[in-house]
Structure formats: structure tokens, C-alpha cells
Amino acid sequence: MLAPRCFGLFTCYNPKSDTCKGCEHERNCLDASSDYLNEASSVANTETFVRLQNIRRMELDKPKLEVKSAEVSQPAKTVKFDYASQANIPMNIPERDRKVLTALFKDGLDLRASKEANPFPSHLYPFMREGWSWIKRNSRSSKLSLRQHYQEVLSVSELSAKRYVSTFVNIAKSYELIKVEGQIIWSKL
């Protein structure tokens, strides 16, 4: 079979693409596009393309192990607790925020306690605890004032404070602890 038109073009070859991974010409295409990248590296910055291709090349070069089930005894299964699914972490928030939530739940976050006390642990992601305290004190606030509060209290840059506001708002909104209208944040408790 002839190779497809995209064969060897480093701008088309994507080591992460299911299309490329399923193509019977992938290995040859990878080599051809690598050769082209090596030639083009004197003229353009091809570092990102080369890095992705090197990762894929290592994946392709891993030896395939064939295991016959009758010859191998079954190892003890390790059960890994999936905090994200157990805690019903919403999937409609960014991955970064889900990681924060997973860590908080591992540390014992109990959102049922949010009416009486601050549910966020003080030692882990202090911006969550500080954001909750700010919203409880000021039942209506703006994202700008919360960002400025983070900058003052936590001594962080404006960029970090913006990211903290975004994460806090996404998490608190997903559990209906706050309501957001434009730039205004309202406490629902």
C-alpha cells in the first residue's frame, strides 16, 4: 500500500494523534519527518517537534512483552482509591482545579461543614481557605477585590492571584457555595 499524502511531513505528523498511531506507516513517517526536522533545525526552531517525536520513538521501541496466562501467577492486586470519583468531583471544571480538589479531599475536606466553619485546611492550598474567609466576611464581593486580597495577604504576584481567584471561583461555584454574576461573587450560605 502506498503511504498517505501526509507521509514524512513534520507539520502533519503528530505523535499524540490516534490517526498517526494507527497508521501502518507511522514508524517510517516518524523517521522521515525526523530527518526533515534535522535539516530544518539550522533555519527554524524545531525543538518542540523533535521532543514529541523522541517521546513517541521511545514508546515504539519499548519491547512488547508476551505473557502466557498459564505460566504466570497473578500478583496481588493493589487497589488505588480514586478520590475524584468518590468525592463526586465535577468534570466541568478545569483539570488543574480537579487536582486541587482531589488533594483537598485526600486531606479531609468536608464541604458539609462550610455553613459553620471554614471547610478548607489551612496548610494545603491556603488560597482556598483565605478565599472562603473573604467571601464569608463580605457576602458580596468582586473578583478584583478578592485578587487584591490574595496579593496582600498571601504576598503573591498578580498572575498567581488571578489563578487563585479562578480556581477558588470554579470550585466554590461547582459546589454551589457561591453564585457568580459577571465579576461579582455572592455567598450562597
N, C-alpha and C positions, 0 to 999 in steps of 0.2 A: 504494500500500500504506500502511496506517495504521502509525504509529510504535508501537513496543512500549511496554508499561506503564512501563518504567524511563525513558522519554524525559524528558530535562531534569532529572532528579534528581541533584544533585551527589553524593549519597551512593551512588548506583548507578553513575554514570559513572566509569569508570576508564580513563585514557589508556593505561595499560600493558596492559590486558586485550585478549586476542585477540578476545574476543566483541565488545567495543566497536569495535576496529579493523576488524572485518569487517562491522559493521553499516552498511547503506546510509544510515542517518540520523545517522551519527556527527558530521558537521560541524554540523548543526542542533542536535543534542543538546549538543554542546560549547558552542555559543553560548548555548543556553537555560540550561544549568547554570551558565555563567559569569555570566549576568545574575542568576540567583538568588543566587550567591555574593556578588556585589557588593552586593546588598540585605542579605544576612545578615551581611556583614562589620562592620556597625555594632553587631551584637549578639554575635557569636561570632568566634573566631579561625579564619579560613578560609585562612590563609596557605599551608599545605601543599597544599590542594586547588587554589588559584589557581596555585601554582608548577607543579604537574604538568600542569594544563591549558594553561598558557602554553608549556610544552615541547612538548606534543602539537600545539598550534596552529602552532608554528614548523615542525614536521615536516610537517604537512598543507599548509602554504603554500609549501614548497620547490617550485620549478618542476620538473616532470618532464621530463627530457631524453630525446628520442627520437633514437637513433643508428642510422643505417643502416650495416650492416657493410661494404658495398662502398665507402662514401665515406671511411671512417676507417682509417688504417693502424694496425696493432696496436703499442702501445707495448711496450717491453722489460719483461718480467715480473720483478718483484722477488721473490725467494724469501726468505721470512722463516723462519728456523729456529725451530721450535716446541720449545723446551726441555722443556716439560711432557710432551709425548708421547714425545720422545726419551729422556728420563730415567726414563720409566715412573713418573711421579708419580701416586700413588694418588688416586683420585677420592673415596675415602671419608673424606677429611679436609676440614675447612672451607676455603673459598676463600682466606681470609686466610693460612692455613698453606701452601696450594699456591703462593701468590705468594712467600712466604718461600723455599720450596724451589726455585722457578724461579730466583729471584735467586741462591741458593746454587749451583745447578748452573751457571748462567752464569759464576759466579766460579771454577768449577773444583772443586766439591765432589766428593770421591771417597770413597764410603762403604766401599769395599773396604779402605781404609787405617785403618778405625776400630779394628781389633784392635791395631795397633802404635802409632798416634798419633791425636791429636785431628783428625778429618777436617774440622772446621768452620773456615773462615777467621776470623782474629781481627778483621779490620777491618769485616766485614759481619755484622750480627746477632750481636754479642758474647755475647748471652744464650745462643745455641746452643752456642758454644764453652765458655762457663762452665758450662752445664748438663751437657755431656758430661764435662768435667773433674770436676765434683762427683759424678756417677754413677760414674765410674771409680775415684775415691778412696774413695767409700762405696758398695760394691757393693749395699747395701740402704739405701734412704732413703725419707723420706716427702715428699709434695708440699709439706707445710708447711715442712719444713726447707729444701727447695730454694727455696721462695718467700722465706724469710728470708735465705738465702744471696744470692739476687738483690738483695734490698733492701740488704744490707750492701755487697756487692762492687760492684754497678753503681749504687748510690745512686739507686734508683728508688722510686716510690710503691708502696703495697701493691697497688693496682689494676693497675699495669703489671707488677709481679712475678707476679701471678696470671695475667695474659695470657701472659707469657713461659713460665710453667710449663705452661700449657695447650698452647701452640704446640710447645714442646720435647717434651712427652709425646706429642702427636699424631704428630709427625714421627718421633720415635725409635721409637715403638710400631709405626707403619706399616711401617717397615723392619726390624722385629724386632730392634732393638738393645737394647730394654728390654722388660720384662714388667711389667704394672701389675695389682695386686690391690687394689682399693679405693683407699686413699690411699698405699699402699706401692709404690715403684718399685724394680725389681730390674734389675741389669745382666745382659744375656744374653751378654756377651763376657768 
